[in-house]
Structure formats: structure tokens, C-alpha cells
Amino acid sequence: MIGHLKGTLVSKQPPGLTLDVAGVGYEIEAPMSTFYRLPETGETLTLLTHFLVRDDAQLLYGFATEAERSLFRNLLKVSGVGARIALGILSGISAEGFRRSVFERDLVTLTRIPGIGRKTAERLILEMTDRLEPPGTDAPETAEGATQAEGEARSALLALGYRPAEVGRMFKHLDTSAMSSEQLIREALKRVHSS
């Protein structure tokens, strides 16, 4: 899997962009929330990525933050929500705003997102409530390694099937500032097996 790419931004035309990495041009689709943060063409850019393989295509999606990528991955698990709708959601509302809307059961805000009708909004609330941590429980997002390592570790544990609330308990009272993502995963799993 391709976890992130760092290279020169060659072109950007929503929803697609091209990133030159060591002479290879990667075509990447990204939500508008990421497009708003893109530098000018010709500048260096690092994106977190999600690689999706379908019968008819191999697609690469790029995100400015771990919160966006994590939400995208969780949205893909909702029945009837594909990559297009997930990108549309991220383009229409911030990851934190989406999470708040889900926990507040705010159908009005969700149905304002282009492409989201009432039934889809109801399904999102039903299926996403147990996949997301309540608003305000995440570590602040910064470019520093500690927070990025914690975000990667949390994503890995979620991918293993642990619920967000369980992952939150695993990281409670854990000093995340001095550990790599691998060390954080190891320590978090020790806590599960020792309890």
C-alpha cells in the first residue's frame, strides 16, 4: 500500500492533481479540503494517501491530514457510500464538522452536502456513530512526528477492527511524544492483553 507521497506538485485541477515523485507522475484525487491547502505548482508537497483497487481501475486518493484520510476510510465502509460520495463529503464539510453532525444527529447539516439526501444522511449517522470518536477527543493535529505517529497508530488499530472508544482507552495515560507509531501500537496492544 502507498501510505504517503512527497514530490513536486505538477498540476492541480479539482478533483485531480499530479505529483511528480522521482520522475514518476502520480495522478491523485483529493477532496476540496485538501485542495485549499495545496501550494503553488512547482513546489514540494507531501500527501497522505489511500490506494483503492477496483476491478476496472486502480485509484490513488490524497489527503492533507490524517483526520481526512481516516474519515475517508471509515466512509468507504458505509453501505452505499463509495469513493466519489466520500470525497464529496470531505469537500462539503470538515472532518470535525462531520463528526459533530453525526454525534448531534444533525440531518440538516448533512443533507446540505451536495449528493447527500435524507436517507443517506440517516445511514451515515447510524453507521458512523460507533466508528468515530466523540468530538474533541483527538490529539491536536500538527506536523510534528509525535502526533503523526499517534495518528498512524490509531489508524492501524482501527484497521485491525478495534472501535474508536477502545482505541481511545488504549492511548489514555500513554506518553505518545517519545514513541514511533510501531512502539505506540505495541504498547496499546499490551494494555488490551493485560487487562
C-alpha positions in Angstrom: 0.0 0.0 0.0 1.2 3.6 -0.6 0.9 5.5 2.7 2.2 8.9 1.6 3.9 10.6 -1.3 6.3 13.5 -1.3 7.2 15.3 -4.5 6.7 18.3 -6.7 3.1 19.5 -7.5 2.9 19.5 -11.3 -0.7 20.3 -11.8 -4.0 20.8 -9.9 -7.4 20.8 -11.3 -10.1 19.7 -8.8 -10.7 16.9 -8.0 -7.3 15.7 -9.6 -3.7 16.7 -9.1 -0.4 15.3 -10.4 2.5 14.8 -8.1 6.0 14.2 -9.5 7.9 11.8 -7.3 11.4 11.0 -8.5 10.3 11.4 -12.2 7.1 9.4 -11.8 3.8 11.4 -12.1 1.2 10.2 -9.7 -2.4 11.1 -10.6 -4.2 11.7 -7.3 -7.8 12.6 -6.5 -8.3 14.8 -3.4 -11.2 16.5 -1.6 -11.6 20.3 -1.7 -10.5 20.4 1.9 -7.0 19.3 0.7 -7.1 21.5 -2.4 -7.5 24.6 -0.2 -4.1 23.8 1.4 -2.2 23.0 -1.7 0.9 25.1 -2.5 1.6 26.6 -6.0 2.6 24.3 -8.8 6.3 23.6 -8.8 6.5 23.5 -5.0 7.1 20.4 -2.8 4.1 18.7 -1.4 3.5 15.7 1.0 0.2 14.0 0.9 -1.2 11.1 3.0 -2.7 8.6 0.5 -5.2 5.8 0.2 -4.8 3.3 -2.7 -8.0 1.8 -3.9 -8.1 -1.2 -6.3 -11.3 -2.0 -8.2 -12.0 -4.4 -11.0 -11.8 -1.6 -13.6 -9.3 0.8 -12.0 -6.5 1.5 -9.5 -7.1 4.9 -7.9 -5.0 7.0 -5.6 -6.6 9.5 -3.2 -4.6 12.2 -1.3 -5.3 14.0 1.9 -3.6 16.9 3.8 -4.4 15.5 7.2 -4.7 12.1 9.0 -8.2 13.1 10.1 -9.3 13.5 6.5 -7.8 10.1 5.4 -9.2 8.3 8.4 -12.7 9.7 7.8 -12.5 8.8 4.1 -11.6 5.2 5.0 -14.4 5.0 7.5 -16.9 6.4 5.0 -15.9 3.7 2.5 -17.2 1.1 5.0 -20.7 2.6 5.0 -23.1 0.7 2.7 -23.9 2.7 -0.4 -21.0 5.2 0.1 -18.2 4.9 -2.4 -15.1 7.0 -3.0 -17.0 9.7 -5.0 -19.5 10.3 -2.2 -16.7 10.1 0.4 -14.7 12.8 -1.5 -17.9 14.9 -1.8 -18.5 14.7 2.0 -14.9 15.8 2.7 -15.3 18.6 0.1 -18.5 19.8 1.7 -17.7 19.7 5.4 -14.6 19.4 7.6 -13.8 16.1 9.3 -14.5 17.7 12.7 -17.8 19.2 11.4 -18.9 15.9 10.0 -18.1 14.1 13.3 -20.0 16.8 15.3 -23.0 16.4 12.9 -23.0 12.6 13.3 -23.0 12.8 17.1 -25.6 15.6 17.2 -27.7 13.6 14.7 -27.8 16.8 12.6 -29.6 15.7 9.4 -30.0 19.3 8.2 -26.2 19.9 8.1 -25.5 16.6 6.5 -28.2 17.0 3.8 -26.7 20.3 2.8 -23.6 18.4 1.5 -24.1 18.0 -2.3 -25.1 14.4 -3.2 -26.3 13.6 0.3 -30.1 13.0 0.7 -32.0 12.4 3.8 -31.8 8.5 3.6 -28.0 8.7 3.1 -27.6 11.1 5.9 -29.6 8.8 8.2 -27.5 5.9 7.2 -24.3 7.9 7.8 -25.5 8.7 11.3 -26.5 5.1 12.1 -23.3 3.5 10.7 -20.7 6.2 11.6 -21.6 6.8 15.3 -19.6 3.7 16.5 -16.7 4.3 14.0 -15.9 7.8 15.1 -14.5 9.1 18.4 -16.7 11.8 20.0 -15.8 15.4 19.1 -12.9 16.8 20.9 -11.2 13.5 21.9 -8.4 13.6 19.2 -4.9 14.9 19.8 -4.4 18.2 18.0 -3.1 17.8 14.5 0.4 19.2 13.9 3.2 18.4 11.6 5.3 17.1 14.5 6.3 13.5 14.4 4.6 12.6 17.8 1.1 13.5 16.7 1.6 12.0 13.3 2.9 8.8 14.8 -0.1 8.7 17.1 -2.5 9.2 14.2 -0.8 6.4 12.2 -1.0 4.1 15.3 -4.7 4.9 15.9 -5.5 4.3 12.2 -3.7 1.0 12.3 -5.6 -0.1 15.3 -8.9 1.0 13.8 -8.0 -1.0 10.6 -7.4 -4.1 12.9 -11.1 -3.8 13.9 -10.8 -2.0 17.3 -13.6 0.5 17.9 -12.6 4.2 18.3 -13.7 4.2 22.0 -11.4 1.2 22.6 -8.5 2.9 20.8 -9.1 6.0 23.0 -8.8 3.9 26.1 -5.6 2.2 24.9 -4.0 5.6 24.5 -5.2 7.1 27.7 -2.2 7.9 30.0 0.2 6.7 27.3 3.2 9.0 26.7 2.9 9.4 22.9 5.5 12.1 22.4 8.6 9.9 22.5 7.4 6.8 20.6 7.2 5.8 17.0 3.9 4.5 15.5 5.2 0.9 15.8 6.0 1.4 19.5 2.7 3.0 20.2 0.8 0.1 18.6 2.9 -2.4 20.6 2.2 -0.6 23.9 -1.5 -0.1 23.1 -1.9 -3.8 22.4 -0.1 -4.8 25.6 -2.7 -2.8 27.5 -5.5 -4.7 25.9 -4.0 -8.1 26.6 -3.0 -7.3 30.1 -6.5 -6.1 31.1 
